Amino acid sequence: MSKITFILNGKTVSVEGNPGVRLLDVLRNEFKLTGIKEGCGEGECGACAVLLDHKIVNSCSVVLANVDGHEITTIEGLKETSRYQVIRDSFGHAGAVQCGFCTPGMVIATESLLYDNPTPTEEDIKIGMSGNLCRCTGYQSIIEAVKKASEDGDGLW
């Protein structure tokens, strides 16, 4: 048993337990943060995406020990920001949300992309969103949503 301490959505938290458990399981089971989903369980679909020190990671592929001393932001934490409001509105405007299963991961990917590159080209957006799968919308509306978020959120990132 180890004690792992990290910042979760702006608050310092500690977990005692197996440092080899998946971050996804700790976030969902210990902290009841269910915005992240287990899609593939192999780090391929992006449904479990979170920000680790502002960089997107698939929480199903990160063990708890690797977040000790770091900052984790989930969709629940991002929802408290003005940047989230811009992303949410842009996804709604572009019709980039259908069933909603992939949406939290897509929003996290958008935040990560715009944090690093506030004015991405369409190619940058395609690359930035490439780790996220969606079976419903088709990707063009998602690309349009990210473009709109970049434009509407000018100065937020």
TIVEXTOR-905363 format. One record per residue (C-alpha): residue number from 1; residue in three letters; x negated, y negated, z negated. Coordinates in pm, 1 decimal. Each point is the difference from the previous one (the first is absolute). Example, Ala and Ser with C-alpha at 12.3 -4.5 7.8 and 13.67 -1.06 7.14 Angstrom:
<vexvexs>
<num = 1&residuo = ALA&px = -1230.0&py = 450.0&pz = -780.0>
<num = 2&residuo = SER&px = -137.0&py = -344.0&pz = 66.0>
</vexvexs>
This chain:
<vexvexs>
<num = 1&residuo = MET&px = 0.0&py = 0.0&pz = 0.0>
<num = 2&residuo = SER&px = -122.7&py = -343.9&pz = 95.5>
<num = 3&residuo = LYS&px = 128.1&py = -349.7&pz = -50.6>
<num = 4&residuo = ILE&px = 27.8&py = -191.4&pz = 326.4>
<num = 5&residuo = THR&px = 68.3&py = -372.8&pz = -17.1>
<num = 6&residuo = PHE&px = 98.0&py = -212.5&pz = 297.2>
<num = 7&residuo = ILE&px = 211.7&py = -298.2&pz = 97.6>
<num = 8&residuo = LEU&px = 340.4&py = 104.4&pz = 131.6>
<num = 9&residuo = ASN&px = 213.5&py = -270.2&pz = 157.2>
<num = 10&residuo = GLY&px = -178.2&py = -268.2&pz = -200.8>
<num = 11&residuo = LYS&px = -1.2&py = 176.8&pz = -338.2>
<num = 12&residuo = THR&px = -278.8&py = 198.8&pz = -162.1>
<num = 13&residuo = VAL&px = 109.9&py = 358.8&pz = -59.5>
<num = 14&residuo = SER&px = -165.1&py = 317.8&pz = -125.7>
<num = 15&residuo = VAL&px = 74.1&py = 363.2&pz = 68.9>
<num = 16&residuo = GLU&px = -135.9&py = 292.9&pz = -196.2>
<num = 17&residuo = GLY&px = -15.1&py = 321.9&pz = 189.0>
<num = 18&residuo = ASN&px = -163.2&py = 189.8&pz = 279.0>
<num = 19&residuo = PRO&px = -214.1&py = -243.7&pz = 203.1>
<num = 20&residuo = GLY&px = 41.8&py = 227.9&pz = 302.6>
<num = 21&residuo = VAL&px = 376.3&py = -46.2&pz = 40.1>
<num = 22&residuo = ARG&px = 126.1&py = -191.3&pz = 300.5>
<num = 23&residuo = LEU&px = 69.0&py = -368.5&pz = -47.1>
<num = 24&residuo = LEU&px = 334.6&py = 55.3&pz = 175.1>
<num = 25&residuo = ASP&px = 114.5&py = 237.4&pz = -274.2>
<num = 26&residuo = VAL&px = -112.2&py = -230.6&pz = -281.0>
<num = 27&residuo = LEU&px = 174.8&py = -301.7&pz = 149.8>
<num = 28&residuo = ARG&px = 325.3&py = 185.5&pz = 59.3>
<num = 29&residuo = ASN&px = 9.1&py = 218.6&pz = -311.6>
<num = 30&residuo = GLU&px = -171.6&py = -208.3&pz = -267.3>
<num = 31&residuo = PHE&px = 98.7&py = -348.7&pz = 112.1>
<num = 32&residuo = LYS&px = 328.3&py = 83.9&pz = 180.9>
<num = 33&residuo = LEU&px = -106.3&py = -196.5&pz = 308.7>
<num = 34&residuo = THR&px = 203.6&py = 176.9&pz = 263.8>
<num = 35&residuo = GLY&px = -44.8&py = -244.5&pz = 287.1>
<num = 36&residuo = ILE&px = -292.3&py = 211.6&pz = 108.6>
<num = 37&residuo = LYS&px = 101.5&py = 329.9&pz = 151.9>
<num = 38&residuo = GLU&px = -169.5&py = 328.1&pz = 71.9>
<num = 39&residuo = GLY&px = 40.1&py = 59.5&pz = 369.0>
<num = 40&residuo = CYS&px = -273.1&py = 229.1&pz = 124.5>
<num = 41&residuo = GLY&px = -213.0&py = 35.8&pz = -314.9>
<num = 42&residuo = GLU&px = -310.4&py = -9.9&pz = 221.2>
<num = 43&residuo = GLY&px = -67.5&py = -371.6&pz = 45.2>
<num = 44&residuo = GLU&px = 135.7&py = -10.2&pz = 353.7>
<num = 45&residuo = CYS&px = 340.8&py = -172.3&pz = -15.2>
<num = 46&residuo = GLY&px = -38.9&py = -309.2&pz = -221.8>
<num = 47&residuo = ALA&px = 318.8&py = 54.8&pz = -202.0>
<num = 48&residuo = CYS&px = -205.6&py = -2.1&pz = -319.9>
<num = 49&residuo = ALA&px = -208.5&py = -307.7&pz = 87.6>
<num = 50&residuo = VAL&px = -113.7&py = -233.5&pz = -276.3>
<num = 51&residuo = LEU&px = -259.4&py = -273.9&pz = -20.1>
<num = 52&residuo = LEU&px = -324.5&py = 84.4&pz = -177.9>
<num = 53&residuo = ASP&px = -185.8&py = -326.1&pz = -55.3>
<num = 54&residuo = HIS&px = 204.4&py = -149.0&pz = 288.6>
<num = 55&residuo = LYS&px = -89.8&py = 283.7&pz = 241.5>
<num = 56&residuo = ILE&px = 260.8&py = 249.0&pz = 116.0>
<num = 57&residuo = VAL&px = -44.4&py = 359.7&pz = -117.0>
<num = 58&residuo = ASN&px = 222.1&py = 305.0&pz = 5.1>
<num = 59&residuo = SER&px = 63.3&py = 80.2&pz = -364.7>
<num = 60&residuo = CYS&px = 44.1&py = 370.3&pz = 77.4>
<num = 61&residuo = SER&px = -369.9&py = 7.4&pz = 93.1>
<num = 62&residuo = VAL&px = -137.6&py = -195.8&pz = -296.8>
<num = 63&residuo = VAL&px = -73.1&py = 165.2&pz = -332.7>
<num = 64&residuo = LEU&px = 69.1&py = -188.5&pz = -319.7>
<num = 65&residuo = ALA&px = -368.9&py = -16.9&pz = -94.8>
<num = 66&residuo = ASN&px = -67.6&py = -214.5&pz = 307.4>
<num = 67&residuo = VAL&px = 222.5&py = -284.9&pz = -120.4>
<num = 68&residuo = ASP&px = -167.5&py = -47.1&pz = -339.3>
<num = 69&residuo = GLY&px = -76.3&py = -372.1&pz = -32.3>
<num = 70&residuo = HIS&px = 172.6&py = -87.9&pz = 327.0>
<num = 71&residuo = GLU&px = 319.5&py = -177.7&pz = 100.8>
<num = 72&residuo = ILE&px = 298.6&py = 186.5&pz = 145.0>
<num = 73&residuo = THR&px = 297.0&py = -175.5&pz = 156.3>
<num = 74&residuo = THR&px = 309.9&py = 196.7&pz = 95.3>
<num = 75&residuo = ILE&px = 302.0&py = -117.8&pz = 194.5>
<num = 76&residuo = GLU&px = 163.7&py = -79.9&pz = -335.8>
<num = 77&residuo = GLY&px = -283.7&py = -237.1&pz = -88.0>
<num = 78&residuo = LEU&px = -14.5&py = -154.5&pz = 344.9>
<num = 79&residuo = LYS&px = 373.2&py = -74.9&pz = -21.3>
<num = 80&residuo = GLU&px = -80.8&py = -264.4&pz = -261.5>
<num = 81&residuo = THR&px = -192.6&py = -213.6&pz = 250.3>
<num = 82&residuo = SER&px = 102.3&py = -259.8&pz = 254.8>
<num = 83&residuo = ARG&px = -197.7&py = 194.2&pz = 261.8>
<num = 84&residuo = TYR&px = 236.5&py = 295.0&pz = -48.8>
<num = 85&residuo = GLN&px = 298.8&py = -226.2&pz = 62.4>
<num = 86&residuo = VAL&px = -147.3&py = -106.1&pz = 334.3>
<num = 87&residuo = ILE&px = -76.7&py = 361.3&pz = 97.7>
<num = 88&residuo = ARG&px = 344.6&py = 119.7&pz = -108.5>
<num = 89&residuo = ASP&px = 174.7&py = -271.5&pz = 195.8>
<num = 90&residuo = SER&px = -211.8&py = 61.3&pz = 309.8>
<num = 91&residuo = PHE&px = 75.0&py = 373.8&pz = -7.6>
<num = 92&residuo = GLY&px = 371.0&py = -73.6&pz = -29.2>
<num = 93&residuo = HIS&px = -8.4&py = -258.3&pz = 278.0>
<num = 94&residuo = ALA&px = -186.0&py = 233.0&pz = 237.3>
<num = 95&residuo = GLY&px = 220.2&py = 300.6&pz = -77.3>
<num = 96&residuo = ALA&px = -304.3&py = 190.2&pz = -122.9>
<num = 97&residuo = VAL&px = 188.1&py = 187.0&pz = -273.7>
<num = 98&residuo = GLN&px = 227.4&py = 295.5&pz = 58.4>
<num = 99&residuo = CYS&px = -0.4&py = 294.8&pz = -241.8>
<num = 100&residuo = GLY&px = -245.3&py = -178.3&pz = -232.0>
<num = 101&residuo = PHE&px = -220.5&py = 297.4&pz = -92.3>
<num = 102&residuo = CYS&px = -312.2&py = -146.2&pz = 162.4>
<num = 103&residuo = THR&px = 82.6&py = -363.8&pz = -72.0>
<num = 104&residuo = PRO&px = -191.2&py = -40.5&pz = -328.9>
<num = 105&residuo = GLY&px = -314.1&py = 138.0&pz = 164.0>
<num = 106&residuo = MET&px = 50.3&py = -222.6&pz = 303.7>
<num = 107&residuo = VAL&px = 40.0&py = -303.8&pz = -225.3>
<num = 108&residuo = ILE&px = -315.4&py = 91.3&pz = -193.9>
<num = 109&residuo = ALA&px = -186.3&py = 44.7&pz = 330.8>
<num = 110&residuo = THR&px = 124.6&py = -340.4&pz = 116.5>
<num = 111&residuo = GLU&px = -119.1&py = -163.4&pz = -322.9>
<num = 112&residuo = SER&px = -339.6&py = 166.7&pz = 31.4>
<num = 113&residuo = LEU&px = -37.4&py = -103.1&pz = 363.5>
<num = 114&residuo = LEU&px = 105.5&py = -361.7&pz = -55.8>
<num = 115&residuo = TYR&px = -214.2&py = -27.6&pz = -314.3>
<num = 116&residuo = ASP&px = -305.9&py = 83.3&pz = 211.6>
<num = 117&residuo = ASN&px = 117.1&py = -165.4&pz = 321.7>
<num = 118&residuo = PRO&px = 277.2&py = -260.5&pz = -35.0>
<num = 119&residuo = THR&px = 29.1&py = -50.7&pz = 377.8>
<num = 120&residuo = PRO&px = -35.8&py = 344.1&pz = 157.0>
<num = 121&residuo = THR&px = 29.2&py = 70.4&pz = 369.8>
<num = 122&residuo = GLU&px = 243.1&py = 266.0&pz = 118.1>
<num = 123&residuo = GLU&px = -293.1&py = 242.2&pz = 27.5>
<num = 124&residuo = ASP&px = -105.2&py = -84.3&pz = -358.3>
<num = 125&residuo = ILE&px = 355.9&py = 74.4&pz = -114.0>
<num = 126&residuo = LYS&px = 5.5&py = 334.6&pz = 179.2>
<num = 127&residuo = ILE&px = -326.7&py = 97.4&pz = -165.2>
<num = 128&residuo = GLY&px = 107.9&py = -133.7&pz = -340.5>
<num = 129&residuo = MET&px = 326.4&py = 193.4&pz = 5.5>
<num = 130&residuo = SER&px = -144.4&py = 316.6&pz = 155.4>
<num = 131&residuo = GLY&px = -9.9&py = 195.6&pz = -326.4>
<num = 132&residuo = ASN&px = 376.3&py = -22.3&pz = -44.2>
<num = 133&residuo = LEU&px = 252.1&py = 222.6&pz = 171.1>
<num = 134&residuo = CYS&px = 362.4&py = -86.6&pz = 70.4>
<num = 135&residuo = ARG&px = 250.0&py = 236.3&pz = 155.2>
<num = 136&residuo = CYS&px = 287.1&py = -247.2&pz = 37.1>
<num = 137&residuo = THR&px = -84.4&py = -347.0&pz = 125.2>
<num = 138&residuo = GLY&px = -252.8&py = 42.2&pz = 272.7>
<num = 139&residuo = TYR&px = -302.6&py = -210.0&pz = -62.7>
<num = 140&residuo = GLN&px = 71.2&py = -309.3&pz = 210.0>
<num = 141&residuo = SER&px = 239.1&py = -147.2&pz = -256.2>
<num = 142&residuo = ILE&px = -259.0&py = 56.6&pz = -272.9>
<num = 143&residuo = ILE&px = -264.5&py = -178.1&pz = 207.3>
<num = 144&residuo = GLU&px = 244.0&py = -287.8&pz = 51.9>
<num = 145&residuo = ALA&px = 67.9&py = -10.9&pz = -374.7>
<num = 146&residuo = VAL&px = -370.1&py = -27.2&pz = -81.9>
<num = 147&residuo = LYS&px = -43.4&py = -277.5&pz = 259.5>
<num = 148&residuo = LYS&px = 293.7&py = -187.9&pz = -151.7>
<num = 149&residuo = ALA&px = -135.1&py = 43.4&pz = -352.6>
<num = 150&residuo = SER&px = -334.5&py = -138.0&pz = 114.2>
<num = 151&residuo = GLU&px = 167.9&py = -303.2&pz = 154.8>
<num = 152&residuo = ASP&px = 254.7&py = -64.1&pz = -276.7>
<num = 153&residuo = GLY&px = -251.7&py = 58.9&pz = -278.1>
<num = 154&residuo = ASP&px = -263.9&py = -228.4&pz = 142.5>
<num = 155&residuo = GLY&px = -215.3&py = -107.4&pz = -294.0>
<num = 156&residuo = LEU&px = 116.5&py = 272.8&pz = -241.1>
<num = 157&residuo = TRP&px = -280.2&py = 240.9&pz = 92.6>
</vexvexs>
